[in-house]
Amino acid sequence: MHKVKVALVAGTMLALAASSIGEAREKAPASRSNAARAKARAIVAKMTLDEKIGLVHGLFPPMAAGKSTSELIPSAGHIDGIPRLGVPLVRESDASLGVANQVEQRRGDVATALPSSLATAASFSPGIARAGGAMIGAEARAKRFNVLLAGGVNLTRDPWNGRNFEYLGEDPLLAGRLGGAHIAGVQSNNIVSTVKHFALNSQETGRTILDARIDEKSLRMSDLLAFELAIEDGRPGSVMCAYNKINGDWACENRFLMTDVLKRDWNYPGFVMSDWGAVHSTEKAALAGLDNESGQELDKAIYFAEPLKAAVEAGTVPMARLDDMVVRYLTGLIETGAWDHPVPAAAETPDYAAHAQVAQRAAEAGIVLLKNEGNLLPLAATAKNIVVIGGAADLGVLSGGGSSQVRSVGGAPIEIPLSTGGSASFARITYHASSPLKALQAALPGARVTFLDGRNLNATTEAAKAADMAIVFATQWTTEADDVHDLRLPNHQDALISAVAAVQPKTVAVLETGGPVTMPWLDKVPAVLEAWYPGQRGGEAIANILTGKVNPSGRLPITFPVAEAQAPRPFPVGLDTLTAEQRQAAADPGAASKAAAEGFPVDYVEGADVGYRWYEKKAQKPLFPFGHGLSYTSFQYRNPVVKGGAKLTVSFDVVNTGAVAGADVPQMYVARDGSGAPMRLAGFQRVELKPGESRRVTLTAEPRVVADYDTALPGWRVAAGRYKVALAHDATDRAVVLDATLRASTMKP
């Protein structure tokens, strides 16, 4: 069969990974959007009313048998085209971490599984993000999909959100820039990517009925800023609105979000699609700005078919609004190239070997060395008897659950169905077939590397005591539709790590988690590695980091608290208080009930001070701060020079003062002097250096991070005055703090 591959070779990947944030941006010129919209308008002018209606609602193929004369590929979505006008058929796939095939509805269809988005975020590399997007976009095209439901940039407000692993951390600048790069990578294949979930889809407990409450200024300076940056850099063909309410209105009926912010303030030209089962009305949703009802069979009614046609005919939804819905849909297809570059008529075989390297590179760049007391890592050549314990490390690596689940190349050595929970119908506890044990054995042919599953504690501690070193793998499975109840490692794994560390002073803990976990054993364990969900080549990536073949370079995109009580909310809101009726309404997005209509409030008291900003504001010391990550070499910042005026920059030399090559991530944090506000990440750059090498780097502060949002202006306002600039290794590093003066300025919303 014909082979297709990502248009990236190893050298290009390395260049992308080292690229600056500015180089990673690829904004389409306004003329391109204008030309696409003009073409779309001309096509819509030739359509009948029924043809227009047919393009603003889509099928959910698993429940839509017989509803289309075209082939229905088991997947997320399907919208028939209009052959007489050249409008292409659209097939949509879930795609956060690869072309998804959750419960193998497409029997035997595999795809390359990227590591979790948190791992990509930990790379602090737009190049890594773009390469991952380009890879999954290429595979989607080969499998005949032309819309990917990728591009998740929801900020981590709560450490136990079941979908944290799908998103890009807690900072709007990091999430926005990497999200935009990922989207641009997907769309480089002439297919559409979404950006999602717009907005404040920040917990899974009661996600379809909760009301997220926050003031406009705070929302603009946090979650909306992440979306704004991602849309600017990635130019996604579609935006997906969320399940939840925001300040009283459903996200997919929220005029403030969809029309006032997205389409008016940001001049977004593409279309807004609903999340699956997130539509609650016809007229209100259409007039608020929703352009496409997705997965219609999951809604209580098919609102954008006959009911919308009747509303247009009655004049309660103007024909001009329907035309705009269709024009935006077509603009998304035209501007991304999906219109002019049809997917193949028959499925093609991706170059899975090349794509596996993309996944492995992302995992290696995102693994974070949290602790390395006494330089225990990389594994010493003198270690001849190593015992690997737990985490099913003999078989593979864990992946997160839900709509992002990829049936990876190589198969699933472990797959456990669920009988309870919000994700039971579409998720399984699944491992990718990439064994860290086998990878370590291959990397250390002169050592004896054995495995114990850890279930027999006596046997485990005896083996650990007799070995030269113990490596304990610990896992935390998280999934869409369910939040974790607490941040402890489940199934007594904390006790296992403590027991091993008590008898073996050279113990390494390797964590495969969906986000932060508490570590009551930390003082006893000299080395800790956060591997996240490392994807289908995770075993090889972990082995390369442990053995020093690859120098760890990941930095935390999310704060690790000492305890749950440090977070703004000490547990998921509603987890233990929802009524039976509310739980039923939350489990069934299309349910018609008082509980669904009323929902329950979630007050985001932290406002714009998300993550590390909350910790600084409350003077709390985390277990590990945002931006933290160790290396097998060392870096210094020398000769810093800060400049103000119209913009804020800091230039400095980054020097690799160690003995091995490595990558560093200098971070620029900013706050107006005397404001009392927490410092904000305003710039960053991943820099790869050889031993002894020095490079001059200039970071320019993103002006909307320096500014405050002024709802009275309306827009962004940079106050004149002095600003503190921290050149830092993490969000708590204040070793180098400089001053600069900025002139007053304003920017449009």
N, C-alpha and C positions, 0 to 999 in steps of 0.2 A: 504493500500500500504506500501511497505518497506520504513522505515525511514532511512535517512542518516544524519549524523551530523558532525560538525567540531570536530576534536579530541582535544578539549580544554575544560577543566572544569574551573570553576571560579578561583580556586586556581592557576591553571597553567597560566591563563590569567593575574592574578595579578603579578605573578612571572615574566612573560614575560614583562609586562609593566614596571617593575622596573629593568629590566636587563640592563646591560651596552651595549654600542655600540659594543664592542668586542664580547660579548656573543651573540649578535643578528646576527653576520655574520655566514654564513654557506656555506663555499666555498667547492665545490666538488673537490676532488683530481684530479690532471692531468691525473692519470691513468684511471679514469672513462671516461673522455672525449676521451682519446686515444682508449679505448676499444669500445666506442660507434662509433667512426669514423671508426675503423677497421671493425666493423660489417656492417656499412653503405656501405663501399666500396665493401665488398663482395656481398652485395645484388645488388648494382648498376651494378656490373660486369655481372649479370645474366639478365639485362633488355634489352629490345629492344629500339630502338630510340624512337618509339612512346610512349612507357611506360615512358621513361624519360621525354619527352615533357609533358606528361599528369600530371606530378607532379610539374611542375614549373609555372603553372597558375591556378587560382582558380575562381570559379563561385561566382557571387553575387546572392544568391537564389531568392530574389524578382523579378529579371529580367531574370531568367535562366530556366524558365519552359521548360521541355522536353529535357534539355541538359545533364541529368544524369539518369541512370537507378536506382540509389539509391534514397531514400527519401530525398527531399530537405526541411529541416526545415527552415522556414522563419527566417533569421538571417543575420549575416554579410558575412559569407563565407563558401565555401564548396569545398573540393578537394577529388575526388574519390581515393580509394585505389587500390592496385593490389593484389587481393586475392591469386593468385598463388604463390606470394612471401611473403605473410603475411603482406604487407604494409597496415596499417589501413586507413580507410576513415577518413578524417579530417573535423570537423565542428567547425567553428569559431564564437565567439560571442563578441560583444562590452562588455566592462566589467570594466571600471574605478572604478565605485562605486557599482557594483553588476552586475548580469547577465541582460544585457539591453534588453528592449523590447519597443523601443522608442514610436512608434505610435500604439502599440498593434498589431503588425503583427502576433503574436502568441496569438490569442484570449484567454483570461482568464489565461494566464501564468504569474504568479507573481514571485517575488524574493525579497530577503532582500536587502534593500537600505542602504548602508553605508552613513555616512555624507560625505561632500565634502572632497577631498584630502587635501585642505588647513586646514580643521579641524583636519585631521590625522596628518598633518605636525605640527600643533600647539601643539600636544601632546608631541613633541620631544621624542617620544618613538618608537624605532624599534619594541618592543613587541606589541604595539597597531597596528602598520602597518602590522606586520606579521599575527596577529590574524584576521584582516580584509581580508587580502589576502587569508588565509586558509579558511575563511568562504565562500567567493565568489567562490573560486576554488571548494569547496565541492558542492555548488549548481550548478555550471556549469557542473560538472561530472554527477550529478543526472539528469540534463536536456539533457545529451548526447552530450555536447560540450567538446572537448579536446584541444582547443586552445582559450585562452582568450586574447583579445586585451587590456591588462591592462598595468600598469607600466609606466605611464606618469611622466617624470622628467624634462620637459622643464622649464627652469628658468623664473621667472617673471621679465621681463625687463620693461614692461609697466603696470601700475596699472589697465588699462581698457581692457586688453586682455579678450575677452569673454570666454576663456577656463582656466583662472587662477584658477578657482575653482577645475579643474580636476588635477592640478599639485601640487607640494609640496613646493612652495615658491621660494624665491629669492637667497638662498644660496646653492652652490654646495655640500657642505658637508652634510647639512641637507637633501636636496633632494636626494642625492645619497644613503645615508645610509638608509633612510626610504623607498625609492624606491626599493632598494635591498631587504629589509626585506619583503615588500609587495609581490614582485615577488617570493621570496622563499616560502612565505605562499601559494600563488596560486599553485606553482609547487609541494608543499608537497602532493597534491592530484593526482600526476602522470599525470598532464596535462601541456601543454606549456603555458607560459606567454610571451608576448612581453615586450620590453622596447621601449618607443616611446616619441616623434616623432623626429627622428634623422636627422637633428638637426636645432636649431634656428627657430622652429615653435612658434614664440613669439608674433604674433598678428593674428587676424582673418580677418581684413580688407585686401582684395586682397591676401589672404593667398596662393592661387594657382598660383599666377603670380609674387609675389614680389621677389626681390633679396636681401637677407640679407647679408650685407657687414661688415666684421670684419677681423682683422689680426689674423694670426695663433696663436701667443702667447696668445692673449686675449681669443680666442676661447678655446684653450687647458686649460686655467686656470679658465674657467667659465662653460659654458654649457657642453663641452666635459668632464670635470672633473666629473660633476654630472652623466653623462652616464657611465663613466669608473668605478666609485665607485658602481653604481647600478648593473652593469654587474659582477663585482667582487663578490659582496655579494649575488646577487640573481641568477646568472648563468642562465639568461633567455634563452629559446630555440630559440627565434627569436628576431630580432631587426626590428622595422618598420621605414623606411625612410619617410621623411616629404614631404609635398606638395611643399614648397617654393624652391627657388634657394638659394645657398650659394656661394657667390663670383663668380657668373656668371653661375654656373652649377646647374641644378635641383638636389635636394637632392637624388633622385632615379637614377640619372646619375652621381653622384659625386664620382669619383674615390678616391679623397683624403679622404673623409669620410668613404666610405664603404670598400675600399681595403687597403689604406695606414694606416689609423688610426685603424679602427675596426679589420680588419683581420690580418694585419701585426704587428702593434705596440701592440695591445691588445691580439693578438692570439685568437680571438673569434672563436669558432668552429661551432656555429649554423648558421642559415640562415637569410638573410635579405629579408623581405617582404615589398612590397610597401604599402603606404597608398592607400585608395580606390579612383582611378582616378588620381594617381600621376605618372603614367608611360607615357613617351613621345616618346620612341624609342625602337627598338629591339637590334641592335648591340651595340650602345653606352651604353645602360643600362646594358646589360649582361656583357660587357667587363669591365664596371666600378665597378661591384660587386653586382648588384641586382640579387637575387636568385629566387624570386617568385613574379609574377604579381598577386596581390590580387584584388578581385572584378572586374574582367576583363571587365564586361559589362559597367563599369563606365569610362573606357578609350576610347579614340577616336577610337582605334583599339585594337584587341587582339594580342599584340605584341609578347607574349611568346608562342603562339601556332604555327600555320603554318609558320608565318614569321621567328620564331626562328629555326624551323626545316629546313627551306630552307637555313638559314644562316649557320647552322651547316653542312648541306650537301655541301654547296658551300665553306666551309672552312673559312668564314669570322668571324665566332664564332667557335673556336676550340672545338672538341669533349671533350677535357680535361676540358674545362670551363663548358660545360653542365654537365659533370659527377660531377664536384665540386659542382655545384648548387644543384644537387639531393643528393649528399652525405651530404651536409650541412643540407638540409631539413630533411633527415632521422636521422642525428645526433641529431638534436633538439628533434625529437620524441623519440629517443632511450634514450638519456641521461636524459630526464625529467621523463621517465617511461611511457610515453603515448603509446609507442610501446608494452610493455609487460603487460600493464594493460588497456585493452580495456574498454571504457565506457559501461554502461549497454545497453542491447538491447532495453529495454523499459524504459521510464522516471520513475524516483523514486521521492518520496516526501521528500524534505529536512526537517530537524527538525527546522521549522521556529521559534518556541518559543525560542530555544537555540540560534539561530542565531540573533534574535532580541536583545538579551542581548549583543552580540558582537558589534552590531551597536550602542546600547545605551552607552556602555562603551566607545567606540571611541568618541562619541559626548560629553560625560561628560569630557573626558580627553582633548578635544580640544577646548571647549568653553573658551573664554578669557575674564576675568574681566578687562576691560580697565580703569575704574575709579570707585572709591567707597568713595567719599567724606563723611566724618562724619560717616563712617561705616554704611551707609544706608542699605547695604546688609550684611548678609542674612536678609530676611524679619523679622521684629520684631514681637514678639508674640502679641504686643499691637495693631498691625494693624488689625482691624476688618472689615474695609470697604475698599476694594481694587477694583479699576476700571482698567480693561485691555482694551487697546485701539488699534485698527488697526491691520494691517498685516494679516488679516484673521485668527487671533489666536484662534478664536472660532472653526475653522474647521481643521486646520492643519499647517504644516510648508512647506516653499518653497523649491523646488529643482532646480538645474541648468538644462539647456536644451542642447539638441544635442544627439550625439551618446551614451553618457553615461547614458541617461535617463532610470531609472528602474521603472517598473510597480510594485510598492511595495505591500507587504502583507497588506491588509486592504483597498486597493483601493485608488482612487484619488478623494477627495471631490471637488477639483477645477481643471479643465482642460480647458484651453483656446486655441483654434486653432489660428494659425497665418496666416495672408493674405499677409504679405510683409516680406522682409528681407532674408538674405542668408540661414536662418535655417527653413524657412516656410514649406519646404517639409518634414522635418523629426523631428520637434520639436514642443512641445506645452508647454505653461506655466502651470506647473503641481505642485500640492501640495501633500505631503504625509499625510495620515489620522492619524496624531498625534497632537491633539489639546493642545497647551500650556494652554489654559483656563481651559479645563477639567482636565488637570493634576494638575494645581494649586488648583482647587476646591477640588480635591481628597486629595491633600497634606495639605490643610488648612481647615479641616472640621468645625473649629470654627469661620471662617471668612466669610464674605459676599464678594464673588468675582464675579463681573458683567462684562459685555462686551459691548462696543460700537465700531462700525466700523470706527468712526472718520469722516464720511462724513458730518454730521451736526455739524459744528464747535461750534455753540452756545451750543447745547446740550452736546457736548463733554466737553467743558471747564466747564460748570456748574456741570457735574458729577465729573470731576476731582477735582474741588474746594471743593466739598462736601465730597470727600473720604478722608481716612487717607493716601492713597498712590495711585499713578498712574503708571502703567507700559505700556509704549507705544512700540508696536511692529512695526518695520519699515523694509521694504523689498526692495531689488534690484535684479531683475532677470537678469541673464547673460546666454549666450548660445554660444555654438560652432557656427562658421560661421558668427558671428556678434560681433563687439566690442561695448562697451558702449561709448556714445559721450562725457560724462564728468563723474565726480565722485560725483555728487550731488545725493541725494536720489530722485528718480523720484516721480511724481504725488503729488508734494507739501508736501511731508512728513516732510521736514525740517521745514516748516511753522507750521505744526501740532504739532511737538515736541516742538517748541518754544512757541506756544500758550498754551499748557498744562503746560509746565514748568513755565510759567508766573503766573499761578494761583495755582499751586501745587508745593510747595518747595521740596516735597518728590517724585520726578519723576525719574523713571528708564527707560532707553532706551535699548531695546533689538533689535539687528540688525541681520537680516538674509540676508547676502550679498554674492556676488561672489568674493569679494576682498575688498580693501580699499574704503572707502567713506569719503568725507569731512563732517565736523560737525560744521556748523556755530553756533549751539546752545550749544556747549559743556560747555561753562562757566556757563550756566544756569541749567544744568542737573547734579545732584550729582553722579549718578551711570549709567554706560554704560557697556553693555554686548555684546560682539561679538560672535554670535552663528553660523555664517557661514550658509551653508545649512546643517542642523543637522541630516538629514536622517530620516528613518521611525519611530524612537523612539525619535525624536527631542523634542517633546512636553514634554515628561517625563524627558528628560535630562535637559532641560531649567528649569523646575519646581524644580528639585532636586538641581540645582545650586542656584536658587533664594531663596529657603527656607533653604539652608545650609545642606541639607541631604548629598550633595556632595560638597566638598571644591573645588572651581575653581582652575585649575592648568595649563590651556593652556597658551602658550607663542606665540606671533605673529611670524609667519614664513615669514612675508612680512611687509614692512614699510608702515605706513599710513601717507601720506603727508598732510601738512596743505592746500595746493592748488595744482592744476594740474601743475602749472608753476614750481614746484620744481622737477618734473620728468625730465629725459634726453630729452624726447620729450613731449611737452605740450599737444599733442592730438595724436590720432592714425594716423600714416602716411598714406596718401591716402584717409582718410575717406571722405574728402570734395573735393578732387581734381581728383579722378579717372574719366576718360572719360566713356561715355556710353559703348563703345566697351570694355574697360578694365573691367567694371563691369560685362558685359556679359561673358567675358573670365574667370573672377574670380568665377562667379556663376556656370560655367560649366567646370569642370576640363578637360574634353575631347575636349574642343573647339579648333579648328584649326584657329588661327587668329594671325595677327601681334601683337596685344595687348598681347596675351598670351605669345608669343615668347619673346617680349621685356620686359614685366613686368615693374616694377618700383623699384628703389632702396630704401632700408631702411638702413641707416648708423648707426651702433651701436657705437656711439661716446664714450659711457661709457666704452667700451672694457670689461675688466674683472671686473671693479668696478661696479658690479650690485647691485641694492638695497641699503642697508645701507652703502655700501662702497662709493657709489656715493654721498650720503648725507654728509659723513665725508669728502670726497675729496673736496666738494664744500662748506663746513662749513655751511650746512643748518640744521636747527633744525626741525625734523618732528613733526607731530601731536602726533604719537605714534611710538617709534622705534621698529625695529626688535628685537625679544626676550622679549619684554615687556609683563607682565601679573601679575596681583595682586592675592592675596590669602586672605582667612579669618584668616590666621595665619601669622607668620613672620619667616624669616630665616636669619641666620647670617653665614658668612664664617670666620672661625678662624684658626689660626696657619698655614698659607699657607707656603709651601716650594716649590720652583721651582728648577728644575735641568736641566742642559744642557748636552753638550757633543755630543754623537751620535744622541740623540733624545731629545725632549723637553717635560717635564712633570711638572705638578703642583699638589701637594697633599695638602689637606686641610680638616678641619672638617666642615660639614654642620650641623647646629643646628637648630631645630625647637624651637624657643623661644616663641611661642604663646601657646594658650590654646586648640587648636584642631589639629587633624591629618591633614596632607596635603602633597602635592608633590611640590618639587622645581626643577628647571632646572638650575644648575650652568653652566656657559658658559665661554669658554676660547678663548680669542681673541689675535692674535699674529701679530706683525710687526717687521721687522728688524730695529734696532735703526738707525736713520739717513736717512732712505730710503725715507721718505716723503710719503710712500704708506699708504693707509687706512688699519686699522687693519682688520684681517680676522678671521672668526669663524674657530677654529682649533680643537675644542673638546667640547663635551657637554654630560650631563648625567641626566636623570630624576631620582630623589631620593624621595622616599616616607618615611615620618617620623612621628612618634607619637609625642604628645606634650612633649617637653623636651628632645627628643631623639637626639643623635648625631651620625654621621657616617663619618668615614674617607673615602674620595674619592680621587682618582687619575685620572686626565685627561691627556692623552697622545696626543700630537698634531699630526694630520695627516700630514705626511711629505710633501705631494704634496701641502698642503695649506701653509706650511711654505716656500716651495721652490718657485722659479720662473721658468717658462718654457723657455728653451733656444733652439731656433730653429736651432742654429749652432751646438749644441752638437751632435745630437738632444736629448732632454730629460729634466729631472727636475734637477735643480741645487740649492742646499742650500748653500748660501754664508756663509763663516766663519764670526763670529763676535757676537756682542751682540744683543739680541732680547728682545723686550718689550712684556710682557705677562700680559694681563688684566684678572683678575678673576672677572666675571661680572654677573649682573642680566639681562642686555640687551646690545645691541650693542653700546649704548652711555655711559654706566657705566664705569667710570675710577677711582672709589674709591680705588681699590686695583690693582696697577700696579707694577710688579716685573721684574727683569732683569735676563737673563741667557745667557751663551755663548755657541754657537754651533760650531762644527767642520764642515768644508766644506765637502760636499758629493754630489754625483750625482745619479740619478735613470733613468732607461730606460723610453722611452716615454709612 
